[in-house]
Every structure is written in structure tokens, then in C-alpha cells.
Amino acid sequence: MAASRKSQQTTAPTIEELIQHLEELTGQIENPETGLENSIALYEEGLSVAGECRKRLQDTRKKLETINPDQAAAQPEKPAKPAKPEPPKPADLFGMES
């Protein structure tokens, strides 16, 4: 029974797979045949995937700091977070002039 449960469970995608997915989403958004509504849905999905990438990278950094605290202390402090950028205007998504 354990084998059947294991086969039903899905493994989380790797960071490399997430980045590849972001690249695919970007390509779809850049395609002029995608359409506005679909582009917005793809953009929202991309934000979610990018957030997952950010979380994984932060978690990995914490693990590395735990494993090697001396090396972490030698690293410069993280720069302050920049102000949250404004989302692109729909015209910018499609390379249109406004």
C-alpha cells in the first residue's frame, strides 16, 4: 500500500523546473496571438511561480547559514528591498504605444 501512496504523491518541481516554467510563460505572454485575458492569467501564474522561486531561494540560504554560520557571517548584509515596482500597463505587455 505504501508503494501506491507514493506513486500518487507528486513531487514538487525543482528550482530549475520552476525557472524553465517562467521562461515558457514569458514566451507565451510575448506571443501576440495569446490574447489579453489569457496573457493576464499567464502573468498572474508567473507571479505565483516567481514567488515560489523566491521562497525556495530564501529557504536554501537559511539552510546554508545554519550549516556554515561562519561563512554566512562573512557575507555582506542583504541590500534593502527596493520599492515594489508598479505592474506593467497592458500596453507595455504587448509592446503597444499608449
N, C-alpha and C positions, 0 to 999 in steps of 0.2 A: 503494500500500500504506500510506503514511503516513496517508492520509485514513481508511482502515478502522481502523487502530490508534487514531486519535484519537477516532473515533466509539465505540469500545469502551471507552475510558477514561471513568471517571466523574469529575466534578469534585467537590471537597469542598464541602459546604454552607457558605454564608456564616454569619457570626455571627448575623445576623438570622434566618436559617432555623433555626439551632440553638435560638435563644430561642423561636421560634414552636413548634418541636417540644416544648420543655419545657412550654410552656403547654398544648399538646394532651395531653401525658402527664398533667399535673396534672388536667386536666378529666376524663380517663378514670379516674384514681385516685379522684377525688371522686365519681364516679358509683356509687351504691350497688349497681347491678346488675353491676359489674365482677367481683366475687368476690375472695376473699383471695389465691389463688395468682396470678391474673393481676395483681392490684394490686402484689404483691411483685415480679413480673417487670418491671412498668412502673416501679416505684420504682428498681430496680437499673439499668434503662436510663436513667432520669433522672439518676442519679448519674454515669453514664458521660458523658452529654451535657453535664452541668454541668461535669465535669472538662475536657472538650474546650473549652468556652467559657472557662474559667479559663486554660487553657494558651494559647489564642489571644490573650486579652487581655494576658497577660504577655509573649508574643512581640511583640505590637504595641507595647507600652510600651517594650520594649528597642529596637525599630527606631526609635521616635521619639526615644529618648535618644541613639541613635547619630547620627541626622540633626541633632538640635539639642541638643548636650550642655550649652550654657549654660542653656537653658530647663529641662532636667532637673535641673541643679544648684540652680535657684531653687525647685523643687518641694519641699514638705516630705517628710521621710522617711516611708516607709510605716509605718503602725502595726504593732505586733507582732501576729502571728497569734493570734486568740483560740483558746482551748482547743477541741478538736474536740468538737462537740456530740454528745450521745447520739442515736442513731437513734430515731425516734418509735416508741412502742409500738403494736402492731397496733390496739388500741382507739382510739388517737388518730387513726390513719389513716381510721377510719370514723366518727369523731365519737361513739363509744360511751363511756359512763362505765365506769371499771374499779373 
